[in-house]
Amino acid sequence: MSDDDRFWEELEEARRQWREEKLKPLLERFGLRRDSFELSDGAELQSLYDPLDRRDQDYLDEIGYPGEYPYTRGVYPTMHRGRLWTMRQYAGFGTARQSNERYHYLLEQGTSGLSVAFDLPTQMGYDSDAGRVAGEVGKVGVAIDSIEDMQILLDGLPLGEISTSMTINSTAAILLALYIAVADERGIDRSELRGTIQNDVLKEYIARGTYIYPPRDSMRIITDIFEFCQKEVPNWNTVSISGYHIREAGSTAVQEVGFTLANGIAYVERALEAGLDVDSFAGRLSFFFNVHNNFLEEVAKFRAARRLWARIMKERFGAENPKSMRLRFHSQTAGSTLTAQQPQVNIVRVAMQALAAVLGGTQSLHTNSWDEALSLPSEDSARLALRTQQVIAYETGVADVVDPLAGSYAVESLTDHIEEGATDYIRRLDDMGGAVAGIEAGFQQSEIQEAAYQAQLAQEQGDQVIVGVNRFEQSDEKPPVDLHKVDDRVESEQVERLRRFKAERDDDEVATARRRLLQAAGGDDNLMPYIVDAVKKKVTLGEISNTLREEFGEYTENVVL
């Protein structure tokens, strides 16, 4: 018997003895505090992990070193020891002027990047004066109708020095065009612009609902953005493939990774079909993940996603450039875990989630404010959320070691579990014809609905404890004061400004720009130059969206019960 075989035999015997002589008597006497311990997908969480759980592990193939394939331990060799993650605070409300003031405030407080929230009309491709959006203007984000609004939103902000993330999907091409147009006006070279448009419309069909056009037409627009940015805005992340909203809709961690990476595969395949070389665009793909409550599961989730994406890009798509295989991601603490009951407890939840994101190797992070279950965040709560990141970065020491949880028997085992489960979902979608075919059949939506139902059932039955909600309630709780509210006058002011903007422009130039865009949409030309030209000619966001609606139509959801 070799020394190696003897070691494992001795370890198996030691584990058996521990279970029989130590664990079993204690369980018979006291039991456990719960009947079962599970991950978010219902898989059993073992009480203990040891080297036997990692017996067949190939370190270099499965874990390796930071900055080296398969990037399990991080996409860069130094990770946060060399450069901290970008600290963003997602913000946007009311008018462009009000949001601009908040951005300047956040930069003064130490944020290192902007993250823009848009209101629902902007996300859905409607101008603020559209009758069907009454009551929604400026409520959950900033209203952007025109180049004038974008000029105000970005007033005084150093576009060539900071990165700007814009959470926008169906109208992402238009918002990017507006951003570029403002930079052009200021004489900033497009190659200096850094930032991200979310631009992940597939997850809108799966989980969120702010889609406009049918999936295949939306994919055409996204591919046009890839091609345009490759040539014109090379430092811009052209898509942030988003698992965040999939998790907010109730998915498990495994589903979040599986469905998100399946969407990524769909975008890559569509770009390849359009004739792009994989290494010409894949390095600018980025991802956006949720950070939920189960600390170890979340850390493992990020590591599994990195490893799986690296393998997909190398083995499935033949990528050769290491940048094409690196899964870079932004993360945001889980809005769905914030509670209106005892809302200041959310400060603790956010801190734990943020720590998991950092230990998981995030490149960018937004921390939710404690009052967001009740309102848009106030300046004070937004500052405290930012300070949470700063304490983790500068006081805890966790950023000083690369992937410090690597080698943990539990974390490595959970990383394997999540990768295996996500791979299985990708295989199932491949058998259906891919992510788009799955969406059209309602597969992803149905799977998430079932997971959300099981999670809600566990909370209602008390199997999943939510502090302050189903345990440790406070009967004499007083509602918080000084919550941020958007003034109802915002809508009337925005509509009046838009009316003046339309009255003062050249209608012939607007009509010509819209006609040229419609012709391009009916052909094979890249749409981005036409959209950039249109916004410069003062065509509004709603008018551009309606022009594309004429050619593409609107998508009607396939409801699955």
KEDO-111161 format. One record per residue (C-alpha): x, y, z; residue number from 1. Coordinates in steps of 0.05 Angstrom, whole numbers, m for minus. Example, Ala and Ser with C-alpha at 12.3 -4.5 7.8 and 13.67 -1.06 7.14 Angstrom:
! residues 2
(pt (246; m90; 156); 1)
(pt (273; m21; 143); 2)
//
This chain:
! residues 561
(pt (0; 0; 0); 1)
(pt (27; 68; m19); 2)
(pt (35; 124; 32); 3)
(pt (m20; 161; m5); 4)
(pt (m69; 103; 0); 5)
(pt (m51; 94; 73); 6)
(pt (m65; 167; 87); 7)
(pt (m135; 163; 58); 8)
(pt (m150; 98; 93); 9)
(pt (m129; 127; 160); 10)
(pt (m170; 189; 147); 11)
(pt (m232; 148; 130); 12)
(pt (m223; 110; 195); 13)
(pt (m213; 174; 235); 14)
(pt (m277; 202; 205); 15)
(pt (m316; 138; 221); 16)
(pt (m291; 139; 293); 17)
(pt (m308; 212; 301); 18)
(pt (m379; 200; 277); 19)
(pt (m390; 139; 320); 20)
(pt (m354; 160; 383); 21)
(pt (m364; 236; 384); 22)
(pt (m420; 258; 339); 23)
(pt (m471; 202; 347); 24)
(pt (m476; 204; 423); 25)
(pt (m484; 279; 423); 26)
(pt (m538; 276; 369); 27)
(pt (m576; 223; 408); 28)
(pt (m573; 265; 470); 29)
(pt (m585; 335; 444); 30)
(pt (m603; 330; 370); 31)
(pt (m594; 390; 323); 32)
(pt (m628; 457; 324); 33)
(pt (m661; 442; 257); 34)
(pt (m684; 378; 223); 35)
(pt (m647; 396; 159); 36)
(pt (m597; 446; 133); 37)
(pt (m603; 463; 59); 38)
(pt (m575; 508; 5); 39)
(pt (m621; 553; m34); 40)
(pt (m634; 497; m86); 41)
(pt (m655; 448; m32); 42)
(pt (m590; 408; m33); 43)
(pt (m567; 382; 34); 44)
(pt (m513; 422; 69); 45)
(pt (m466; 374; 104); 46)
(pt (m450; 386; 177); 47)
(pt (m376; 378; 164); 48)
(pt (m329; 378; 104); 49)
(pt (m259; 349; 107); 50)
(pt (m203; 327; 59); 51)
(pt (m244; 265; 39); 52)
(pt (m293; 312; 4); 53)
(pt (m235; 338; m38); 54)
(pt (m200; 272; m49); 55)
(pt (m203; 273; m125); 56)
(pt (m189; 347; m132); 57)
(pt (m139; 370; m184); 58)
(pt (m115; 435; m155); 59)
(pt (m87; 467; m219); 60)
(pt (m145; 445; m262); 61)
(pt (m202; 463; m213); 62)
(pt (m174; 519; m170); 63)
(pt (m106; 543; m195); 64)
(pt (m76; 611; m182); 65)
(pt (m108; 680; m186); 66)
(pt (m103; 710; m255); 67)
(pt (m94; 642; m287); 68)
(pt (m143; 595; m321); 69)
(pt (m194; 573; m297); 70)
(pt (m196; 638; m255); 71)
(pt (m231; 604; m196); 72)
(pt (m189; 646; m148); 73)
(pt (m198; 711; m185); 74)
(pt (m188; 744; m253); 75)
(pt (m125; 782; m234); 76)
(pt (m62; 758; m197); 77)
(pt (m65; 812; m143); 78)
(pt (m141; 821; m138); 79)
(pt (m160; 871; m83); 80)
(pt (m89; 872; m55); 81)
(pt (m69; 909; m118); 82)
(pt (m132; 949; m131); 83)
(pt (m196; 954; m92); 84)
(pt (m263; 940; m125); 85)
(pt (m300; 1000; m154); 86)
(pt (m347; 1027; m101); 87)
(pt (m411; 1047; m135); 88)
(pt (m476; 1072; m106); 89)
(pt (m536; 1061; m151); 90)
(pt (m574; 1126; m154); 91)
(pt (m623; 1164; m197); 92)
(pt (m690; 1197; m183); 93)
(pt (m734; 1254; m204); 94)
(pt (m702; 1301; m255); 95)
(pt (m634; 1299; m286); 96)
(pt (m613; 1359; m243); 97)
(pt (m633; 1325; m178); 98)
(pt (m595; 1262; m197); 99)
(pt (m534; 1302; m218); 100)
(pt (m532; 1334; m149); 101)
(pt (m533; 1264; m117); 102)
(pt (m476; 1240; m161); 103)
(pt (m433; 1299; m142); 104)
(pt (m449; 1285; m69); 105)
(pt (m430; 1212; m75); 106)
(pt (m364; 1228; m110); 107)
(pt (m348; 1276; m54); 108)
(pt (m361; 1219; m4); 109)
(pt (m312; 1172; m39); 110)
(pt (m349; 1132; m91); 111)
(pt (m303; 1112; m148); 112)
(pt (m355; 1102; m202); 113)
(pt (m425; 1124; m220); 114)
(pt (m485; 1078; m226); 115)
(pt (m547; 1107; m258); 116)
(pt (m619; 1085; m244); 117)
(pt (m671; 1104; m296); 118)
(pt (m746; 1111; m285); 119)
(pt (m794; 1060; m315); 120)
(pt (m816; 1103; m375); 121)
(pt (m743; 1110; m396); 122)
(pt (m732; 1036; m387); 123)
(pt (m793; 1019; m428); 124)
(pt (m779; 1067; m485); 125)
(pt (m831; 1121; m470); 126)
(pt (m823; 1196; m465); 127)
(pt (m847; 1229; m401); 128)
(pt (m906; 1260; m438); 129)
(pt (m934; 1193; m460); 130)
(pt (m1003; 1184; m430); 131)
(pt (m993; 1113; m407); 132)
(pt (m934; 1131; m361); 133)
(pt (m971; 1182; m319); 134)
(pt (m951; 1176; m246); 135)
(pt (m886; 1139; m260); 136)
(pt (m841; 1196; m284); 137)
(pt (m779; 1202; m240); 138)
(pt (m805; 1154; m187); 139)
(pt (m757; 1095; m187); 140)
(pt (m701; 1129; m225); 141)
(pt (m684; 1190; m266); 142)
(pt (m725; 1210; m326); 143)
(pt (m684; 1217; m390); 144)
(pt (m721; 1237; m452); 145)
(pt (m670; 1275; m493); 146)
(pt (m599; 1297; m503); 147)
(pt (m616; 1358; m461); 148)
(pt (m632; 1313; m402); 149)
(pt (m567; 1275; m411); 150)
(pt (m527; 1340; m414); 151)
(pt (m558; 1360; m347); 152)
(pt (m548; 1291; m316); 153)
(pt (m474; 1291; m333); 154)
(pt (m461; 1365; m319); 155)
(pt (m393; 1375; m286); 156)
(pt (m377; 1301; m282); 157)
(pt (m308; 1280; m308); 158)
(pt (m330; 1230; m361); 159)
(pt (m259; 1216; m384); 160)
(pt (m236; 1199; m313); 161)
(pt (m292; 1158; m281); 162)
(pt (m331; 1097; m304); 163)
(pt (m406; 1101; m310); 164)
(pt (m452; 1042; m303); 165)
(pt (m522; 1049; m332); 166)
(pt (m575; 1000; m311); 167)
(pt (m614; 1000; m376); 168)
(pt (m634; 944; m423); 169)
(pt (m686; 951; m478); 170)
(pt (m666; 1024; m490); 171)
(pt (m591; 1013; m476); 172)
(pt (m570; 1032; m546); 173)
(pt (m605; 1099; m539); 174)
(pt (m575; 1116; m471); 175)
(pt (m506; 1096; m495); 176)
(pt (m516; 1140; m556); 177)
(pt (m536; 1199; m511); 178)
(pt (m475; 1188; m467); 179)
(pt (m430; 1187; m529); 180)
(pt (m463; 1248; m558); 181)
(pt (m450; 1289; m494); 182)
(pt (m377; 1265; m493); 183)
(pt (m370; 1285; m566); 184)
(pt (m397; 1355; m550); 185)
(pt (m345; 1362; m495); 186)
(pt (m289; 1340; m541); 187)
(pt (m275; 1276; m501); 188)
(pt (m246; 1221; m545); 189)
(pt (m292; 1161; m547); 190)
(pt (m233; 1115; m531); 191)
(pt (m228; 1149; m463); 192)
(pt (m299; 1132; m443); 193)
(pt (m305; 1076; m391); 194)
(pt (m368; 1045; m365); 195)
(pt (m422; 993; m374); 196)
(pt (m491; 988; m402); 197)
(pt (m530; 930; m372); 198)
(pt (m560; 915; m441); 199)
(pt (m582; 845; m419); 200)
(pt (m651; 841; m448); 201)
(pt (m656; 765; m442); 202)
(pt (m662; 768; m367); 203)
(pt (m719; 818; m377); 204)
(pt (m760; 764; m410); 205)
(pt (m740; 715; m356); 206)
(pt (m748; 755; m292); 207)
(pt (m761; 830; m297); 208)
(pt (m807; 851; m353); 209)
(pt (m778; 915; m382); 210)
(pt (m773; 888; m452); 211)
(pt (m800; 922; m515); 212)
(pt (m784; 882; m578); 213)
(pt (m785; 807; m591); 214)
(pt (m723; 770; m566); 215)
(pt (m691; 758; m634); 216)
(pt (m697; 832; m654); 217)
(pt (m669; 853; m587); 218)
(pt (m610; 807; m599); 219)
(pt (m597; 842; m665); 220)
(pt (m592; 910; m629); 221)
(pt (m546; 881; m576); 222)
(pt (m499; 851; m629); 223)
(pt (m498; 919; m665); 224)
(pt (m475; 950; m599); 225)
(pt (m419; 898; m593); 226)
(pt (m394; 914; m663); 227)
(pt (m400; 989; m656); 228)
(pt (m364; 993; m589); 229)
(pt (m308; 947; m612); 230)
(pt (m290; 1001; m663); 231)
(pt (m314; 1066; m630); 232)
(pt (m316; 1057; m554); 233)
(pt (m265; 1002; m541); 234)
(pt (m262; 1011; m465); 235)
(pt (m337; 1006; m455); 236)
(pt (m368; 942; m427); 237)
(pt (m422; 928; m478); 238)
(pt (m465; 883; m436); 239)
(pt (m471; 866; m362); 240)
(pt (m502; 797; m365); 241)
(pt (m546; 799; m304); 242)
(pt (m563; 746; m254); 243)
(pt (m583; 799; m204); 244)
(pt (m655; 804; m226); 245)
(pt (m661; 729; m236); 246)
(pt (m644; 721; m162); 247)
(pt (m690; 778; m142); 248)
(pt (m747; 741; m178); 249)
(pt (m736; 682; m131); 250)
(pt (m684; 637; m164); 251)
(pt (m635; 594; m128); 252)
(pt (m560; 607; m130); 253)
(pt (m552; 550; m179); 254)
(pt (m606; 578; m225); 255)
(pt (m576; 647; m221); 256)
(pt (m509; 621; m247); 257)
(pt (m539; 572; m297); 258)
(pt (m589; 619; m329); 259)
(pt (m542; 679; m329); 260)
(pt (m486; 641; m363); 261)
(pt (m536; 610; m412); 262)
(pt (m555; 681; m431); 263)
(pt (m482; 697; m439); 264)
(pt (m474; 638; m486); 265)
(pt (m533; 664; m528); 266)
(pt (m501; 733; m535); 267)
(pt (m434; 702; m556); 268)
(pt (m468; 656; m607); 269)
(pt (m508; 714; m636); 270)
(pt (m445; 756; m643); 271)
(pt (m408; 699; m678); 272)
(pt (m467; 690; m725); 273)
(pt (m460; 764; m742); 274)
(pt (m388; 751; m763); 275)
(pt (m350; 778; m703); 276)
(pt (m288; 742; m678); 277)
(pt (m297; 717; m607); 278)
(pt (m233; 749; m581); 279)
(pt (m252; 816; m612); 280)
(pt (m312; 827; m565); 281)
(pt (m313; 775; m509); 282)
(pt (m263; 813; m466); 283)
(pt (m314; 870; m459); 284)
(pt (m370; 825; m433); 285)
(pt (m383; 834; m359); 286)
(pt (m432; 803; m310); 287)
(pt (m477; 828; m253); 288)
(pt (m494; 783; m195); 289)
(pt (m537; 786; m133); 290)
(pt (m508; 777; m63); 291)
(pt (m558; 739; m20); 292)
(pt (m558; 718; 52); 293)
(pt (m525; 649; 54); 294)
(pt (m454; 673; 63); 295)
(pt (m415; 610; 44); 296)
(pt (m461; 594; m14); 297)
(pt (m453; 664; m42); 298)
(pt (m377; 662; m39); 299)
(pt (m377; 595; m73); 300)
(pt (m426; 620; m126); 301)
(pt (m379; 673; m151); 302)
(pt (m320; 625; m154); 303)
(pt (m362; 573; m191); 304)
(pt (m387; 624; m241); 305)
(pt (m316; 646; m257); 306)
(pt (m291; 576; m268); 307)
(pt (m351; 554; m310); 308)
(pt (m349; 615; m355); 309)
(pt (m274; 606; m367); 310)
(pt (m286; 535; m389); 311)
(pt (m345; 554; m433); 312)
(pt (m305; 608; m469); 313)
(pt (m243; 564; m479); 314)
(pt (m274; 496; m493); 315)
(pt (m340; 515; m527); 316)
(pt (m321; 578; m565); 317)
(pt (m246; 568; m574); 318)
(pt (m227; 634; m544); 319)
(pt (m151; 644; m541); 320)
(pt (m144; 712; m509); 321)
(pt (m144; 705; m433); 322)
(pt (m187; 768; m428); 323)
(pt (m242; 730; m464); 324)
(pt (m244; 677; m410); 325)
(pt (m245; 724; m349); 326)
(pt (m312; 732; m317); 327)
(pt (m310; 803; m289); 328)
(pt (m371; 821; m248); 329)
(pt (m407; 876; m212); 330)
(pt (m448; 856; m151); 331)
(pt (m504; 886; m111); 332)
(pt (m531; 867; m44); 333)
(pt (m600; 834; m48); 334)
(pt (m657; 883; m49); 335)
(pt (m707; 826; m39); 336)
(pt (m676; 811; 30); 337)
(pt (m689; 882; 56); 338)
(pt (m746; 885; 105); 339)
(pt (m795; 940; 122); 340)
(pt (m799; 912; 192); 341)
(pt (m742; 935; 237); 342)
(pt (m709; 965; 175); 343)
(pt (m644; 983; 210); 344)
(pt (m629; 908; 215); 345)
(pt (m618; 915; 140); 346)
(pt (m552; 949; 156); 347)
(pt (m527; 883; 183); 348)
(pt (m554; 843; 124); 349)
(pt (m520; 890; 74); 350)
(pt (m454; 887; 111); 351)
(pt (m453; 811; 111); 352)
(pt (m473; 807; 38); 353)
(pt (m420; 859; 18); 354)
(pt (m367; 819; 55); 355)
(pt (m388; 756; 16); 356)
(pt (m381; 795; m50); 357)
(pt (m311; 818; m32); 358)
(pt (m289; 749; m10); 359)
(pt (m319; 722; m74); 360)
(pt (m275; 769; m115); 361)
(pt (m321; 823; m142); 362)
(pt (m294; 878; m187); 363)
(pt (m349; 928; m170); 364)
(pt (m400; 932; m114); 365)
(pt (m463; 970; m96); 366)
(pt (m488; 966; m24); 367)
(pt (m563; 978; m14); 368)
(pt (m585; 1030; 36); 369)
(pt (m623; 1006; 98); 370)
(pt (m686; 1047; 81); 371)
(pt (m696; 1020; 10); 372)
(pt (m753; 974; 31); 373)
(pt (m791; 1038; 47); 374)
(pt (m767; 1091; m1); 375)
(pt (m711; 1115; m46); 376)
(pt (m649; 1122; m3); 377)
(pt (m636; 1186; 34); 378)
(pt (m568; 1220; 31); 379)
(pt (m552; 1195; 102); 380)
(pt (m570; 1123; 87); 381)
(pt (m533; 1123; 21); 382)
(pt (m471; 1150; 56); 383)
(pt (m475; 1095; 109); 384)
(pt (m482; 1042; 54); 385)
(pt (m418; 1070; 22); 386)
(pt (m383; 1071; 89); 387)
(pt (m399; 997; 96); 388)
(pt (m356; 983; 35); 389)
(pt (m301; 1029; 60); 390)
(pt (m298; 994; 127); 391)
(pt (m292; 926; 92); 392)
(pt (m238; 954; 47); 393)
(pt (m195; 991; 97); 394)
(pt (m208; 961; 165); 395)
(pt (m224; 887; 162); 396)
(pt (m161; 863; 126); 397)
(pt (m200; 815; 81); 398)
(pt (m178; 854; 19); 399)
(pt (m105; 843; 36); 400)
(pt (m104; 768; 18); 401)
(pt (m124; 740; m49); 402)
(pt (m183; 692; m45); 403)
(pt (m172; 678; 29); 404)
(pt (m227; 624; 33); 405)
(pt (m194; 581; m20); 406)
(pt (m178; 511; 6); 407)
(pt (m236; 511; 54); 408)
(pt (m266; 442; 48); 409)
(pt (m335; 471; 52); 410)
(pt (m325; 528; 3); 411)
(pt (m290; 485; m48); 412)
(pt (m345; 432; m43); 413)
(pt (m400; 484; m50); 414)
(pt (m363; 514; m110); 415)
(pt (m365; 445; m143); 416)
(pt (m439; 437; m127); 417)
(pt (m459; 503; m157); 418)
(pt (m418; 492; m220); 419)
(pt (m447; 423; m230); 420)
(pt (m519; 447; m220); 421)
(pt (m509; 507; m266); 422)
(pt (m477; 463; m319); 423)
(pt (m538; 417; m317); 424)
(pt (m584; 477; m330); 425)
(pt (m542; 499; m389); 426)
(pt (m545; 428; m418); 427)
(pt (m621; 428; m411); 428)
(pt (m626; 495; m447); 429)
(pt (m578; 471; m501); 430)
(pt (m625; 412; m514); 431)
(pt (m682; 461; m523); 432)
(pt (m643; 503; m572); 433)
(pt (m612; 554; m525); 434)
(pt (m632; 609; m477); 435)
(pt (m678; 645; m526); 436)
(pt (m716; 582; m543); 437)
(pt (m722; 567; m468); 438)
(pt (m751; 637; m457); 439)
(pt (m801; 628; m513); 440)
(pt (m823; 562; m482); 441)
(pt (m826; 593; m412); 442)
(pt (m775; 544; m383); 443)
(pt (m732; 592; m342); 444)
(pt (m793; 630; m318); 445)
(pt (m827; 566; m293); 446)
(pt (m764; 542; m257); 447)
(pt (m756; 608; m221); 448)
(pt (m829; 611; m202); 449)
(pt (m825; 543; m169); 450)
(pt (m761; 562; m131); 451)
(pt (m793; 627; m108); 452)
(pt (m855; 590; m84); 453)
(pt (m813; 541; m43); 454)
(pt (m773; 598; m12); 455)
(pt (m836; 635; 7); 456)
(pt (m866; 571; 36); 457)
(pt (m804; 561; 79); 458)
(pt (m810; 631; 107); 459)
(pt (m885; 625; 121); 460)
(pt (m875; 558; 156); 461)
(pt (m817; 586; 197); 462)
(pt (m765; 539; 167); 463)
(pt (m727; 599; 141); 464)
(pt (m719; 651; 195); 465)
(pt (m724; 725; 175); 466)
(pt (m703; 766; 235); 467)
(pt (m757; 816; 253); 468)
(pt (m808; 786; 205); 469)
(pt (m825; 715; 225); 470)
(pt (m782; 714; 289); 471)
(pt (m759; 767; 338); 472)
(pt (m815; 813; 319); 473)
(pt (m823; 880; 354); 474)
(pt (m895; 897; 370); 475)
(pt (m882; 970; 389); 476)
(pt (m841; 986; 328); 477)
(pt (m845; 1058; 305); 478)
(pt (m840; 1076; 231); 479)
(pt (m776; 1112; 211); 480)
(pt (m778; 1186; 196); 481)
(pt (m742; 1229; 145); 482)
(pt (m752; 1181; 87); 483)
(pt (m734; 1207; 18); 484)
(pt (m794; 1223; m26); 485)
(pt (m798; 1246; m98); 486)
(pt (m838; 1310; m105); 487)
(pt (m901; 1301; m147); 488)
(pt (m883; 1365; m184); 489)
(pt (m825; 1329; m217); 490)
(pt (m870; 1298; m270); 491)
(pt (m903; 1364; m291); 492)
(pt (m835; 1399; m293); 493)
(pt (m805; 1343; m335); 494)
(pt (m863; 1343; m384); 495)
(pt (m860; 1418; m392); 496)
(pt (m785; 1417; m405); 497)
(pt (m796; 1362; m457); 498)
(pt (m851; 1404; m490); 499)
(pt (m804; 1463; m497); 500)
(pt (m748; 1418; m523); 501)
(pt (m793; 1391; m578); 502)
(pt (m819; 1460; m597); 503)
(pt (m749; 1489; m606); 504)
(pt (m718; 1435; m651); 505)
(pt (m716; 1427; m726); 506)
(pt (m775; 1381; m744); 507)
(pt (m747; 1366; m813); 508)
(pt (m681; 1341; m783); 509)
(pt (m720; 1298; m734); 510)
(pt (m763; 1268; m789); 511)
(pt (m702; 1253; m833); 512)
(pt (m664; 1220; m776); 513)
(pt (m724; 1177; m758); 514)
(pt (m734; 1156; m831); 515)
(pt (m661; 1136; m838); 516)
(pt (m664; 1095; m774); 517)
(pt (m727; 1059; m797); 518)
(pt (m694; 1041; m863); 519)
(pt (m633; 1015; m826); 520)
(pt (m677; 973; m780); 521)
(pt (m708; 941; m841); 522)
(pt (m640; 924; m870); 523)
(pt (m574; 898; m845); 524)
(pt (m537; 962; m827); 525)
(pt (m511; 971; m756); 526)
(pt (m563; 1012; m720); 527)
(pt (m517; 1049; m672); 528)
(pt (m491; 1104; m719); 529)
(pt (m563; 1120; m737); 530)
(pt (m584; 1124; m664); 531)
(pt (m524; 1168; m647); 532)
(pt (m543; 1214; m705); 533)
(pt (m615; 1215; m683); 534)
(pt (m602; 1237; m612); 535)
(pt (m555; 1291; m638); 536)
(pt (m612; 1315; m683); 537)
(pt (m655; 1319; m620); 538)
(pt (m698; 1258; m632); 539)
(pt (m724; 1235; m564); 540)
(pt (m717; 1168; m531); 541)
(pt (m791; 1153; m540); 542)
(pt (m789; 1172; m614); 543)
(pt (m730; 1127; m628); 544)
(pt (m763; 1070; m591); 545)
(pt (m828; 1080; m630); 546)
(pt (m789; 1081; m696); 547)
(pt (m760; 1013; m679); 548)
(pt (m828; 989; m656); 549)
(pt (m853; 1003; m727); 550)
(pt (m803; 953; m755); 551)
(pt (m796; 902; m698); 552)
(pt (m864; 904; m663); 553)
(pt (m872; 890; m589); 554)
(pt (m863; 825; m551); 555)
(pt (m921; 791; m516); 556)
(pt (m901; 746; m458); 557)
(pt (m913; 672; m460); 558)
(pt (m947; 663; m392); 559)
(pt (m931; 597; m358); 560)
(pt (m974; 575; m299); 561)
//
